[in-house]
Amino acid sequence: MERVGRDGERIEAWCGIDRLSLASVLDFIQRDIDAHRELPFDEDRERARLMPV
């Protein structure tokens, strides 16, 4: 299934039935993690995620 990413470009998205094997699901998750690691660091976004304790 295709979805739109932050940059407006179409991206592959996991939607359950399209990923029937555990290996394909884990591969998709790993590729998603890798893609997020490649994003530039955004300090304001990271600070917004902090929660007071």
TAZIBEL-V879958 format. One record per residue. RES is the residue in three letters. BURIAL is # if it has 9 or more other ideal C-beta (glycine too) atoms within 8 Angstrom, else .. Layout:
res = <RES	RES>
burial = <BURIAL	BURIAL>
This chain:
res = <MET	GLU	ARG	VAL	GLY	ARG	ASP	GLY	GLU	ARG	ILE	GLU	ALA	TRP	CYS	GLY	ILE	ASP	ARG	LEU	SER	LEU	ALA	SER	VAL	LEU	ASP	PHE	ILE	GLN	ARG	ASP	ILE	ASP	ALA	HIS	ARG	GLU	LEU	PRO	PHE	ASP	GLU	ASP	ARG	GLU	ARG	ALA	ARG	LEU	MET	PRO	VAL>
burial = <.	.	.	.	.	.	.	.	.	.	.	.	.	#	.	.	.	.	#	.	.	.	.	#	#	.	.	#	#	.	.	#	.	.	.	.	.	.	.	.	.	.	.	.	.	#	.	.	.	.	.	.	.>
